[in-house]
């Protein structure tokens, strides 16, 4: 009897372990940290720009697409490519600059870009440039300009996790039907570990959106436009996290999404400066030089040199 009991106990342990492992494989996922790299309102700023004046340091130069490309590549390496790169729109006010910017964003590996009024003002040429560059454009709700040219949602697989993205674009500034928005968000909520909304509504409306039923329970993160730049940190509204933004390419917003085996993610946010000290990405820099009609590698911040700025060299 003792031997029989021991045998049955061993069989029970083996079977229990196998069944437990099967259920674990079905339900639990490996914990991981995924970084959302976010920008917005580039506004055609291809080169670094001057921001303010410090009495000791002089004019501060930041930004530029070629140095942003270098920073994003370094962040990819830091997070072992477990990143999703998004932009909330307002890429440029004219089609020529939009084309250069979107090509650079493709080189940086942007997963999607939203649609702002500035982008709509460019017209079909903005969507054509995005299609040629291979950058997905997100916009909800659709209108005559975006129909057939922009998609409402995007789902990206990162490891064994799914990140869902929807952009509430400039087309929603006059009216937003929450019931129809919920229809778009529901499948994302069912399929994805994190649901991110790129928003052009402005921070005040983003707060109302985060508190509005039934969509409030379907959104994890709102990444808005330049109006969220003054936020000092993450803003939690009814379980939805509104993140600060970085505009005109000065910085890249980094939202670390710490996903446990089960349960809600934890978030940490910081700004990474697109510093003038970063080496420019040669591919992006060459395309900007060609667009600006200048010698390759000739851009330099005049405030840091003894020479005056060559005519037409700097961004206006």
N, C-alpha and C positions, 0 to 999 in steps of 0.2 A: 504493500500500500504506500509506503513511504517513497519508493522509487517511482511509482505511478504518479504520485502527487508532484514530485519534483519534475517529472517529464512534462506533465500538463502545465506546470508553472513556467517552464522554459518555453513551451509552445505559446503560452499566453503572452509572454514578454516579447517574443519574436513577432507574433502577429500584431500585438499592440503597437510596437515600434513601426512596423510597416504601414499600418493604417494611419498612425499619427503622422508619419512622414508624408503620406499621400495627402492628408488634409492640410499639412503645413505647406506643401508645394502648391496646393490649390489656392489657399487663402493668404498666407503671409508673403511679404515681399522683402527683399533685402533692403535694409536702411541705406540711404544715400543722400548726399548733398548735391542738389542741382542749382546752378547759378543762372538767374535771369539777368542778362546784360541788356540794359534799356537806355535808349536815347529818344529825343523828340525835338521838334522844331529846329532842325538844322538851318533852315531858311537860306539855303544856298551858300553857307559859309564853308567854302572849299579849303581855304588856307587858315592858318591860325589868325586869331583876332586879338586886338588889344582890349583889355577889360580894366577900366579904372586906372588910377594912378596912386602909387604909394610914394611918400616923400623920400623914403630911404632906397627903395628898390626901383623906382621909376615905373614905366608902363609895364603891366603884366600881360604876357602873351600866352594864350592857351588855345587849344582846339586844333582844327584842321583834320581833314579826312585821312591823310596819310599817317599822321601820328595816332589817330584813333584806331586805324588798322593795326598798328604795332601793339597798342595797348590791348585790344581785343584778342590778338594772337597770344599775348602773354597770359591773359586771363584764361583762355582756353587751356593752355598748358598747366596753369595752376589747378584748374578743376578737372583735369584729365578729359577734356572735351565734353564733360557733362554740363553743357550750357544750352540755353536757348536765347537767341539774340533777336530783339524786337525793337521797332521804332514806331512811335505813335503818330507819325506823319508830319506834315509841313516841311517837306524835303527841300523845296525851292519854289521861287515865285516865277521862274521862267523855264521853258522846256530844255534849253541848252544846259543850264546848270543842273536841272533835274536828271538829265541823262548821265552827266558825269558822276553825280552823287549816287545814283542808283547802281551804276556800274561798280563804283567803289564799294557800295554796300554788299553787292553780290560777292566781290572779292573777299570781304570780311566774313562772309557766311551768314548774313542776316537771314533769319527764318521767315520773317514777314514784316511788312510796313503798313501802317494805317493810312487813312485818307483824311486830310484836313482841307479847310477852305482854300488854302494856298495851292494845294495839289489839284483841286477841282478847277481852280482858275487857269491852270495850265491846259486843261482840257484833255482831249484824247491823247495828246502827245505824252502826257505823264504816264498813262497806262501803256502806251506803246513802248516807252522807254523802259518801264518796269518789266514788260514782257520780253523785250530784247535782252535785258540784263538777266532775266531769270529770277527776279525777286517777287514772291507772292504778295499780292495786294489784298488787304482785308478791309471790308467796309460793310456795315449793317446800319440801317436798312438800305436796300438798293434804291437807286433812282435811274433816270434815263442815262445819266453819264456813267454810272458804275455797272449797270446791268450787262452781264456777259464779260465784264473786264475785271471785276473784283469778286472774291469769294467771301462768304460770311465768316467762316470758321477755319481753323487749322488745328490739327492734332499732330504733335511730335512725340515720337517714341525716344525716350532716353533710358537706356538700360531696360529694366522691366517696368518702368513707369511711363505713364502717358500724360503729357501736358496739353491741355486744350486752350485755344486762344480765340477770342472774338473781338472784333474792333467795332465800337460804336463810333462811326465816323461823322464827318461834318454834315452828312445827309440827315442826321438825327437832331440837329440843333433846334429845329422848329417844333418837332413833335416826336415823341418816342412812346410807342405802344408797349407797355410792360408785359401784357399778356402774350404778344407776339415775340417779344424778346425772350420770354420764358420758354417758348417753344424752341427757340434756337439754342438756349442754354441747357435745356433738359438732357438731350443726348450727350452733351459734353460732360455734364455732372455725372451721368451714369457710367461713362466710359473712362473718365480721366481722374488721375490722382490730384491734380491741381488745375483749376480753371482760372485763367487770366483774362481780364478785359482791358484792352487798349481803349482809352476814352478821349474823345474830343469835346466832352460836355463842359469842361471846366471843373475845378475842385468843388465848388459849391454844389453843383448838380451831382458830382460823383458821390458826395456825402449822402444826398437824398437817394441816389440809386442804391447805395450800400444798405440803406435802411428800408427800402421799399420791398414789400411782398408782392409776388412770390419769388422775385429774383434774388433777394438778399441771401438766401440759403444756397444759391447756386454759384455764387462768385467767391473765390478765395482772395484774389488780388486784383486791384485796379491800378493800372499804370497810365496816368493821364498825360495832359499836355503841359505847357510851360507854366500854367497857373499853379501847379503843384510844386514848383521849384522852391518857394519860401518855406515849405514844411521842413522842420528841423529833424523829424524822424518819422517812423511808421505811425500811421493813424489807423486805429482799430474802430470800426463802426459796425456794430451788430454782427461781429464775426468775420467781416470782410476787411482786409488790410489794404489801405490806400498808401501807396509808396510815394516818396518825394521824387521829383524829376530833375533832369539835367538838360539844359537847352543850349542851342547854338553850338553844340559840339564841345563845350568847355570841359565837360566831364562825362563819364559813363556811370550810370546808376547800376550798382551790383546788389541784387537781392538774393541772398543765400536761402534756399528753401531746403530745410533739413527735414527729410521725409523719414519717419520711423517705420517699423514693420507694420504697425497699425495705428490708426488715429490721425489727428490733424497735424499738418506740417508746422514747424516752427520757423520763423523768419528773422533774418538779420540783414540790415541794410547799411551800405556805405557808398560814398562817392569816390570814384577813382579819377583823378585829374588827368586830362589829356595835356600833359606838360610839354612845353617847348623843348625840353631836354630829351624827350623821346626821339629815337631815330625814325625818320619817315620811312614808311613802306615804299620800296622803290617802284612797284607796279602802280600804286595809287598816285604817287608823286609824279610819275611820268605822264599819267593821263591828265593830271591837273596842269602840269607845265605845258602840255600840248594845247589844252583848252585856253590857257591864259596867253599863249603865244610868246613864251619866254624860253630862255636857255634852260636845259635840264639841270635841276638842282640849284638854280640861282636864287630861289626865294630865301630871304633872311629878314628877321625883324629889325627894322631900321633903328629901333631904340637901343639895340644891343651892339650896334656897330658904329664906326666913326664916319661912315658915309651916309649921305642922304638917300632916301628911298628912291630907286629908279622910277620914272614916270610909268604909271599903269601897272606897277608890280604888285602892289598890295590890294587886299580886298577892300572894296568900298562898302 
